[in-house]
Protein backbone atom coordinates (compact mmCIF):
# COMPACT_ATOMS: atom_id res chain seq x y z
CA UNK A 1 0.00 0.00 0.00
CA UNK A 2 2.86 2.38 0.76
CA UNK A 3 4.23 1.91 -2.76
CA UNK A 4 0.76 2.50 -4.22
CA UNK A 5 0.39 5.74 -2.24
CA UNK A 6 3.85 6.92 -3.24
CA UNK A 7 2.95 6.43 -6.88
CA UNK A 8 -0.29 8.36 -6.35
CA UNK A 9 1.70 11.11 -4.68
CA UNK A 10 4.15 11.58 -7.56
CA UNK A 11 1.16 11.72 -9.90
CA UNK A 12 0.43 15.08 -8.27
CA UNK A 13 -2.58 14.50 -6.00
CA UNK A 14 -2.82 16.75 -2.94
CA UNK A 15 -1.72 15.70 0.54
CA UNK A 16 -5.33 15.94 1.70
CA UNK A 17 -6.60 13.63 -1.06
CA UNK A 18 -3.68 11.26 -0.43
CA UNK A 19 -4.69 11.13 3.23
CA UNK A 20 -8.28 10.29 2.27
CA UNK A 21 -7.08 7.49 -0.03
CA UNK A 22 -4.94 6.05 2.76
CA UNK A 23 -7.85 6.11 5.24
CA UNK A 24 -10.10 4.40 2.67
CA UNK A 25 -7.59 1.62 1.98
CA UNK A 26 -6.67 1.10 5.63
CA UNK A 27 -10.36 0.74 6.50
CA UNK A 28 -10.82 -1.73 3.66
CA UNK A 29 -7.83 -3.92 4.59
CA UNK A 30 -8.70 -3.84 8.30
CA UNK A 31 -12.21 -5.05 7.50
CA UNK A 32 -11.52 -7.79 4.94
CA UNK A 33 -8.16 -8.94 6.31
CA UNK A 34 -5.35 -10.66 4.44
CA UNK A 35 -5.24 -12.34 2.04
CA UNK A 36 -7.87 -10.21 0.32
CA UNK A 37 -10.93 -12.32 -0.41
CA UNK A 38 -13.46 -11.55 -3.16
CA UNK A 39 -16.59 -12.36 -1.16
CA UNK A 40 -15.42 -10.38 1.87
CA UNK A 41 -14.61 -7.47 -0.43
CA UNK A 42 -18.09 -7.56 -1.97
CA UNK A 43 -19.66 -7.67 1.49
CA UNK A 44 -17.56 -4.70 2.55
CA UNK A 45 -18.53 -2.69 -0.54
CA UNK A 46 -22.18 -3.46 0.18
CA UNK A 47 -21.74 -1.98 3.65
CA UNK A 48 -20.16 1.15 2.16
CA UNK A 49 -23.02 1.49 -0.31
CA UNK A 50 -25.55 1.48 2.52
CA UNK A 51 -23.54 3.97 4.56
CA UNK A 52 -22.58 6.65 2.03
CA UNK A 53 -24.18 8.73 -0.69
CA UNK A 54 -23.73 7.52 -4.26
CA UNK A 55 -21.05 10.14 -4.93
CA UNK A 56 -19.04 9.31 -1.79
CA UNK A 57 -19.46 5.58 -2.38
CA UNK A 58 -18.21 5.92 -5.97
CA UNK A 59 -15.03 7.64 -4.79
CA UNK A 60 -14.24 4.90 -2.28
CA UNK A 61 -15.00 2.06 -4.68
CA UNK A 62 -12.80 3.64 -7.34
CA UNK A 63 -9.82 3.87 -4.96
CA UNK A 64 -10.28 0.31 -3.70
CA UNK A 65 -10.58 -1.07 -7.24
CA UNK A 66 -7.52 0.92 -8.33
CA UNK A 67 -5.52 -0.54 -5.45
CA UNK A 68 -6.70 -4.09 -6.16
CA UNK A 69 -5.67 -3.72 -9.81
CA UNK A 70 -2.28 -2.41 -8.66
CA UNK A 71 -1.66 -5.58 -6.63
CA UNK A 72 -2.85 -7.71 -9.58
CA UNK A 73 -6.15 -8.99 -8.18
CA UNK A 74 -7.71 -10.51 -11.29
CA UNK A 75 -11.34 -10.00 -10.22
CA UNK A 76 -10.88 -6.28 -9.51
CA UNK A 77 -12.25 -5.28 -12.93
CA UNK A 78 -15.54 -6.96 -12.07
CA UNK A 79 -16.18 -4.20 -9.51
CA UNK A 80 -18.27 -1.54 -11.25
CA UNK A 81 -19.06 1.70 -9.39
CA UNK A 82 -22.63 2.97 -9.91
CA UNK A 83 -23.27 5.75 -12.40
CA UNK A 84 -22.96 9.31 -11.17
CA UNK A 85 -26.41 10.47 -10.03
CA UNK A 86 -28.24 13.16 -11.99
CA UNK A 87 -27.21 16.55 -10.67
CA UNK A 88 -29.13 19.82 -10.83
CA UNK A 89 -26.83 22.76 -10.03
CA UNK A 90 -27.84 25.01 -7.18
CA UNK A 91 -28.87 28.45 -8.44
CA UNK A 92 -26.97 31.21 -6.63
CA UNK A 93 -27.95 34.88 -7.09
CA UNK A 94 -26.61 38.27 -6.03
CA UNK A 95 -29.35 38.36 -3.40
CA UNK A 96 -28.10 35.05 -1.98
CA UNK A 97 -24.55 36.36 -1.70
CA UNK A 98 -25.61 39.67 -0.16
CA UNK A 99 -27.79 37.77 2.31
CA UNK A 100 -24.96 35.51 3.43
CA UNK A 101 -22.64 38.52 3.78
CA UNK A 102 -25.20 40.30 5.96
CA UNK A 103 -25.62 37.23 8.15
CA UNK A 104 -21.96 37.37 9.17
CA UNK A 105 -21.86 41.07 10.12
CA UNK A 106 -20.51 41.28 13.65
CA UNK A 107 -18.51 38.05 13.42
CA UNK A 108 -14.98 38.60 14.72
CA UNK A 109 -13.66 37.10 11.47
CA UNK A 110 -15.95 39.16 9.24
CA UNK A 111 -13.07 40.67 7.24
CA UNK A 112 -11.79 37.18 6.43
CA UNK A 113 -15.30 35.95 5.63
CA UNK A 114 -15.99 38.88 3.31
CA UNK A 115 -12.62 38.43 1.60
CA UNK A 116 -13.18 34.74 0.79
CA UNK A 117 -16.75 35.41 -0.37
CA UNK A 118 -15.72 38.30 -2.63
CA UNK A 119 -12.66 36.49 -3.94
CA UNK A 120 -14.52 33.23 -4.59
CA UNK A 121 -17.56 34.79 -6.25
CA UNK A 122 -15.59 37.05 -8.57
CA UNK A 123 -12.73 34.70 -9.53
CA UNK A 124 -14.43 31.30 -9.92
CA UNK A 125 -11.71 29.53 -7.95
CA UNK A 126 -12.47 26.09 -6.49
CA UNK A 127 -12.94 25.83 -2.74
CA UNK A 128 -9.83 23.65 -2.33
CA UNK A 129 -7.81 26.16 -4.35
CA UNK A 130 -8.96 28.98 -2.07
CA UNK A 131 -7.88 27.03 1.00
CA UNK A 132 -4.41 26.54 -0.50
CA UNK A 133 -3.78 30.20 -1.32
CA UNK A 134 -0.75 32.01 0.03
CA UNK A 135 -0.41 35.79 0.30
CA UNK A 136 2.08 35.87 -2.57
CA UNK A 137 -0.47 34.20 -4.87
CA UNK A 138 -2.65 37.32 -4.80
CA UNK A 139 -1.53 40.28 -6.92
CA UNK A 140 -3.55 43.08 -5.34
CA UNK A 141 -2.36 45.85 -7.66
CA UNK A 142 -3.32 44.05 -10.87
CA UNK A 143 -6.29 42.13 -9.40
CA UNK A 144 -4.79 38.77 -10.40
CA UNK A 145 -4.98 35.52 -8.48
CA UNK A 146 -2.40 32.84 -9.23
CA UNK A 147 -3.76 29.30 -8.81
CA UNK A 148 -0.64 27.17 -8.64
CA UNK A 149 -0.21 23.46 -9.16
CA UNK A 150 2.77 22.83 -6.91
CA UNK A 151 2.28 19.63 -4.86
CA UNK A 152 5.59 20.08 -3.06
CA UNK A 153 4.14 23.30 -1.61
CA UNK A 154 0.77 21.73 -0.81
CA UNK A 155 -0.95 23.30 -3.80
CA UNK A 156 -2.78 21.27 -6.43
CA UNK A 157 -5.35 21.89 -9.15
CA UNK A 158 -7.83 19.42 -10.58
CA UNK A 159 -6.22 19.51 -14.04
CA UNK A 160 -2.64 19.49 -12.78
CA UNK A 161 -2.07 22.88 -14.45
CA UNK A 162 -1.40 26.30 -12.94
CA UNK A 163 -3.52 29.22 -14.14
CA UNK A 164 -4.61 32.76 -13.34
CA UNK A 165 -7.95 34.38 -12.74
CA UNK A 166 -9.05 37.87 -11.71
CA UNK A 167 -11.19 39.66 -9.15
CA UNK A 168 -13.13 42.91 -9.08
CA UNK A 169 -12.23 46.27 -7.51
CA UNK A 170 -14.69 45.69 -4.68
CA UNK A 171 -13.13 42.28 -4.07
CA UNK A 172 -9.73 43.99 -4.05
CA UNK A 173 -10.90 46.33 -1.26
CA UNK A 174 -12.21 43.40 0.79
CA UNK A 175 -8.94 41.51 0.34
CA UNK A 176 -6.87 44.57 1.31
CA UNK A 177 -8.95 45.01 4.48
CA UNK A 178 -8.49 41.35 5.35
CA UNK A 179 -4.74 41.32 4.71
CA UNK A 180 -4.32 44.25 7.11
CA UNK A 181 -6.42 42.41 9.70
CA UNK A 182 -4.43 39.23 9.03
CA UNK A 183 -1.10 40.99 9.60
CA UNK A 184 -2.27 42.45 12.92
CA UNK A 185 -3.91 39.42 14.53
CA UNK A 186 -2.14 36.43 16.09
CA UNK A 187 -4.60 33.51 15.73
CA UNK A 188 -4.70 32.89 11.96
CA UNK A 189 -1.66 31.17 10.49
CA UNK A 190 -2.84 30.92 6.87
CA UNK A 191 -5.21 32.95 4.73
CA UNK A 192 -8.13 30.53 4.53
CA UNK A 193 -7.60 27.47 6.69
CA UNK A 194 -10.02 24.76 5.53
CA UNK A 195 -11.19 23.48 8.92
CA UNK A 196 -11.55 27.03 10.27
CA UNK A 197 -13.57 28.23 7.24
CA UNK A 198 -15.66 25.05 7.20
CA UNK A 199 -16.68 25.62 10.82
CA UNK A 200 -17.69 29.21 10.04
CA UNK A 201 -19.92 28.17 7.12
CA UNK A 202 -21.20 24.92 8.67
CA UNK A 203 -24.77 26.16 9.22
CA UNK A 204 -24.84 28.76 6.47
CA UNK A 205 -27.24 28.61 3.52
CA UNK A 206 -24.32 29.17 1.13
CA UNK A 207 -21.01 27.29 1.36
CA UNK A 208 -17.57 28.00 -0.10
CA UNK A 209 -18.11 25.57 -2.98
CA UNK A 210 -21.18 27.64 -3.99
CA UNK A 211 -19.09 30.76 -4.69
CA UNK A 212 -17.77 29.10 -7.84
CA UNK A 213 -21.34 28.29 -8.90
CA UNK A 214 -22.24 31.96 -8.54
CA UNK A 215 -19.30 33.04 -10.68
CA UNK A 216 -20.19 30.58 -13.44
CA UNK A 217 -23.86 31.57 -13.44
CA UNK A 218 -23.19 35.30 -13.20
CA UNK A 219 -20.69 35.09 -16.07
CA UNK A 220 -23.37 33.50 -18.23
CA UNK A 221 -26.03 35.95 -17.06
CA UNK A 222 -23.72 38.73 -18.22
CA UNK A 223 -23.26 37.07 -21.62
CA UNK A 224 -19.61 36.11 -21.18
CA UNK A 225 -17.96 33.67 -23.63
CA UNK A 226 -17.96 30.08 -22.36
CA UNK A 227 -14.46 29.45 -23.73
CA UNK A 228 -12.94 32.18 -21.53
CA UNK A 229 -14.93 30.99 -18.51
CA UNK A 230 -13.45 27.51 -18.96
CA UNK A 231 -9.93 28.97 -18.96
CA UNK A 232 -10.48 31.13 -15.87
CA UNK A 233 -12.24 28.39 -13.91
CA UNK A 234 -9.62 25.78 -14.77
CA UNK A 235 -11.90 23.36 -16.58
CA UNK A 236 -10.30 20.51 -18.50
CA UNK A 237 -9.83 21.57 -22.11
CA UNK A 238 -9.62 18.00 -23.40
CA UNK A 239 -12.16 17.47 -26.13
CA UNK A 240 -12.57 21.20 -26.78
CA UNK A 241 -11.00 21.52 -30.23
CA UNK A 242 -11.19 25.31 -30.28
CA UNK A 243 -9.42 25.79 -26.94
CA UNK A 244 -6.89 23.02 -27.57
CA UNK A 245 -5.84 24.08 -31.05
CA UNK A 246 -7.07 27.58 -31.91
CA UNK A 247 -8.04 29.89 -29.07
CA UNK A 248 -4.97 31.38 -27.39
CA UNK A 249 -5.33 34.48 -25.18
CA UNK A 250 -2.68 36.51 -23.40
CA UNK A 251 -3.02 37.61 -19.77
CA UNK A 252 -3.98 41.09 -20.95
CA UNK A 253 -6.56 39.62 -23.35
CA UNK A 254 -8.13 37.60 -20.56
CA UNK A 255 -8.24 40.56 -18.19
CA UNK A 256 -9.90 42.82 -20.76
CA UNK A 257 -12.56 40.19 -21.41
CA UNK A 258 -13.00 39.59 -17.68
CA UNK A 259 -13.51 43.30 -16.93
CA UNK A 260 -15.95 43.62 -19.83
CA UNK A 261 -18.05 40.72 -18.55
CA UNK A 262 -17.78 41.07 -14.76
CA UNK A 263 -17.04 44.78 -14.63
CA UNK A 264 -14.18 46.32 -12.67
CA UNK A 265 -16.64 46.93 -9.86
CA UNK A 266 -18.46 44.28 -7.92
CA UNK A 267 -21.00 41.89 -9.37
CA UNK A 268 -22.54 41.77 -5.91
N, C-alpha and C positions, 0 to 999 in steps of 0.2 A: 504494500500500500504506500509506503514511503516513496518508493521509486515512481509509482503512478502519480503521486501528488507533486513530486519534483518536476516531472514532465509537464503536468498541468501548469505549474508555476512558470516554467520557462516559456510556455505558450502565451504568457502575458495576462493571466487572470489575476484579479485583485486579491490582496491578502484576505479581505473579508469573505470573498466568494470561495477562496481556497479553504478557509476555516469551515465554512458551511459544508463543503464537499467532504472534508475530513470527518465532521460530526455525523454526516449521513452515512458514510462508509463504516465508521466505528460502531454506530448503532446497528447497522445491518449485520456486521460480522459477530458482534456480541450476541445478537438474537439467534442467528442461524448456526453459529459455531463453525468449527473446522473439522473435516473438510466441508466445503460448501456444497450443500445438497439441494437439488432442484425443487423437490417438494417443499422443503422448509423455506426456500426462497420464495416460492409462490404463496405460501401461507403468510409470510412476512409482508409481501407486497399487498396482499389482500387486507391486512391490518392497516397498512399505510393508507390504502384507498378509502377505508372507512373513517380514518382519522383526519385526513387533510382535504382541502379543496382540490378540484381537478388540476388547477394550475400548479399548486404546491406539490401535489402527488406526481405530476408529470416531471417536474424538476428532479425529484428524488429518484424516480424510476430511471430516468435518463442517466444519472450519475452512477447508479448501481449497475446498470447494463453496460455502461462504458468501462467500468472497472472489471466486470466479469469478462468482457471481450479482451481486455488487456492481459488478463491472466489465462487466456485461452480456454475459457469455459465454452464448450461447443454449443450448448443449448441457450446461450445468452441472447442470440438473435431471435429466439422465439418470444422474447419478452417485448410486447408492443405497448408503449404508453398510449393512453386514450387521446383522441383528437382534442385540440385546444377548443374550449367552449366558445360559443358565440359571444362577442363582446360589443357592447354599445358604449361608446365613449361618454364620459360625464361632461355635460355642457357647463362651461365656466364663463361667467360674464363679468363685466366691469363692476356691476353691482355686488357680485359675490366677493370679489377681491376687496372692494371698499368696505364691505361688511366685516370681513375677517380682520382687516386692518383696524377697524373701529373697536372690535371686540378685545383687542390686545392693548388698547390705550391704558396706561397706568401700570402695565407690567414692567418690572425692573429691567427686563431685557428688551424693551420695546424697540430701541434703536437697532438691535441685532435682528429682531423679528421683521421690522420694516425693511431692512436692507436685504434680507434673503427673499422676502416677498417681491420687492421691486426688481431685484436682480433676476430672480427666477422667471417672473412673468414677462419681462422685457427682453430676455436673452434666449429663452427656450432651452436652457441647460437642464440636463437630467438631475434628479435629486442626488444620486450618488456622486455626480460630478461637482455639485455644489458643496457637498460635505468634504470633498477632497481639495478644495481650493486653498491656496496660500495667498498671502497678501501680494506677493510679487506677480501673481497671475492676473491681477486686476490693474489695467492701465487706466487710471482715473482720468487723466488729461484727455486721452483720445477716445474714451468710452469703449474700450476693448476688453474683452475677457478671453484669456488664453485657457483653453481646455486641453490639458496635456495628457498624453498617454506615456507615462513614465513609471512602470511598475516598481522600479527600484526606489522610487520616491513615494510609493503608495498611491500613485495616481494612474487610473486606467479609464479607457473609454470602451464603449460597447463594440466599436468597429476596429479598435486597436490603432486608431489614427488620431493624432493631435489636430486641433482646429481652433478657429476663433469665432466669437460671436460679439454682439454689441449690446449696449444698454442705453436707455434714454437719459436726458438731462435730469429729470426728476429722480430717476434711479441713481444717477451719479451723486446727487445731493444726499440721498438716503445713505449711500455707501460711505460718503465722506463723513457724515455725522457718526456712523457706526465705527469707522476706523479711529476716529478721535476718542470715542467712548472705549473702544477696545484697547487703545494704547494707555488709557488712564486707569482701567480697572485691573484687578489682580486675579479674578476667578477664571476667566476664559483663557484657554491655552491654544486654541485654534479658532479660525473664523467661524465655522459652522459645524461644531461637533455633532455627529449623527445622533448619538444617544440623547444628548442635551436638547437638540432641536426636536427629536421625535417625542420627547416628554412634553415639550411646550405645545405641540400640535396634536397631542394624543386625542383630545376630546373636541377638536375643532371640526367645523363643517368642511373646511378645505385643508388638504394636506400638501406637503412640499411637492409630491409627485404631480399634483394638480396644476402647479404653476406652469409647467411645460404644456399641459393641455390648453391653458388659457392662451399662451403665446401662439400655439399652432392655430387655434380657432380665431384669435384676433387678427392674425396675419391674413387668414383667408377672408375674414369679414372686411378687411381693408383692401382686398383685391390684390394681395401680394403674389408674386410668381411662386409656384410650388417648387420649382427647381432650386431657387435660392433658399427657400425654407428648408429643404432637405440638407443643403450644405451647412447652414447655420445650426440646425438641430443635430447634425451628426448622424443622419440616417445612412444606412448602407446604400451605396450607389450601384451595387451590382445589379445588373439587369436593366439599368437605366442607360440606354444607348447614348442619349444626348449628353448626360452628365459625364459619362465615362469617356466619350470620344470627341465631343464637340464643345461643350459649354465650359469655358475656363474664365474665371473672374478674379481680378486682383483684389487685394484688401480694400483699396480705395473704391473699386467698383461695388464690392459688397456693402460697404458702409453707405455709399450714396443710395443704393437700392433700399437698404434697411431704413435710413432716415426718411426716405420718400414714403415707405409703407407704414412704419411705426411712428414717424414723426420724431423730431429731436426732443420734444416734450414727452410727457407721460401718456401712455394709453389708458391710464387708470384715473 
